[in-house]
């Protein structure tokens, strides 16, 4: 199965702000960005899976597909009490332990990178059993990086070395089991 992993388009107020599960408005460039993405995608998808956050569902609705479904497992990492705070306003006593071990330490009331990876991997394993030929997944940078980790065996502590731009499309071949997964292409918008 061909799987196209697409990061949502640019957002308005992201500069210096910690957001994951929070709703954030899309930038005024959405129409232009989304059209560029649509133009670079296959003509039609069997299904589009999307994070339920509006910065993803708006793009998912632009893609040609037989059906569009939302899935909570495709949400960005949950930053708990840090949501919608400026990174500079998060107390160092909370931020430093997370920075030292972002894989296993969760923000207060949030989730760790390993917890995000676990839910993304569960989604991918379920997707292996879906009888479709071409699927799109509209999601967030953290989820995209976890897809890379799951499909290509990249250690979680290294996934922030992967640049994921707004509107970037990653194409993978999802096999019946992980040994048959492979990366196909990348398009940066």
Residue pairs with C-beta under 8 A, 6 or more apart in sequence:
1 127
1 128
1 130
1 132
1 133
1 134
1 135
1 173
1 174
2 42
2 133
2 134
2 135
2 171
2 172
2 173
2 174
2 184
3 127
3 135
3 136
3 137
3 171
3 172
3 173
3 174
4 41
4 42
4 45
4 134
4 135
4 136
4 137
4 169
4 170
4 171
5 137
5 139
5 144
5 147
5 169
5 170
5 171
5 172
6 37
6 41
6 59
6 136
6 137
6 138
6 139
6 167
6 168
6 169
6 170
7 139
7 140
7 141
7 144
7 164
7 165
7 166
7 167
7 168
8 26
8 51
8 53
8 55
8 56
8 58
8 59
8 138
8 139
8 140
8 166
8 167
9 26
9 27
9 29
9 30
9 33
9 34
9 37
9 55
9 59
9 166
9 167
10 26
10 27
10 29
10 30
10 33
10 166
10 167
11 24
11 25
11 26
11 27
11 55
11 166
12 24
12 25
12 26
12 27
12 28
13 24
13 25
14 24
16 86
16 87
16 88
17 24
17 84
17 85
17 86
17 87
18 79
18 82
18 83
18 84
18 85
18 86
18 87
18 90
19 76
19 79
19 83
19 84
20 75
20 76
20 77
20 78
20 79
20 83
20 110
20 140
20 142
21 53
21 75
21 76
21 78
21 79
21 83
22 83
22 84
23 53
23 54
23 55
24 53
24 55
25 55
26 54
26 55
26 58
27 33
30 58
30 59
33 166
33 167
33 189
34 58
34 59
34 62
34 167
35 62
36 167
36 189
37 59
37 62
37 63
37 167
37 169
37 189
38 62
38 63
38 64
40 169
40 187
40 189
41 63
41 64
41 136
41 169
42 134
43 64
44 64
44 65
44 66
44 134
45 63
45 64
45 65
45 66
45 134
45 135
45 136
46 65
46 66
46 67
46 132
46 133
46 134
46 135
47 65
47 66
47 67
47 68
47 69
47 130
47 132
47 135
47 136
48 60
48 63
48 65
48 67
48 68
48 69
48 135
48 136
48 137
48 138
49 60
49 68
49 69
49 70
49 71
49 74
49 123
49 127
49 135
49 136
49 137
49 138
50 56
50 57
50 59
50 60
50 68
50 69
50 70
50 71
50 74
50 137
50 138
50 139
51 57
51 70
51 71
51 72
51 74
51 75
51 76
51 138
51 139
51 140
51 143
52 70
52 71
52 72
52 74
52 75
53 75
53 76
53 140
56 74
56 138
56 139
56 140
57 68
57 70
57 138
59 138
60 68
60 70
60 136
60 138
61 68
63 136
63 138
65 136
71 123
73 119
73 120
73 122
73 123
74 120
74 123
74 137
74 138
74 139
74 140
74 143
75 140
75 143
76 139
76 140
76 141
76 142
76 143
77 110
77 111
77 113
77 115
77 116
77 142
78 107
78 109
78 110
78 111
79 107
79 110
80 106
80 107
80 108
80 109
80 110
80 111
81 107
81 108
81 109
81 110
82 90
82 94
82 107
82 108
82 110
83 110
87 95
94 107
94 108
97 105
98 105
98 106
98 107
102 112
102 113
103 112
103 113
103 114
103 156
103 157
104 112
104 113
104 114
105 112
106 112
106 115
113 142
113 146
113 156
113 159
114 156
116 142
116 143
116 146
117 146
117 149
117 150
117 156
120 143
120 146
120 147
120 150
121 146
121 150
124 147
124 150
124 151
124 174
127 135
127 174
128 174
128 175
128 176
128 177
135 174
137 147
141 164
144 162
144 164
144 168
144 170
145 159
145 160
145 162
145 164
146 156
146 159
147 170
147 172
148 154
148 159
148 162
148 170
149 155
149 156
149 159
150 178
151 172
151 174
151 178
151 181
151 182
151 183
152 181
152 183
154 162
165 188
165 189
166 189
167 188
167 189
168 186
168 187
168 188
168 189
169 186
169 187
169 189
170 183
170 185
170 186
171 183
171 184
171 185
171 186
172 181
172 182
172 183
172 184
173 180
173 181
173 182
173 183
173 184
174 181
175 181
175 182
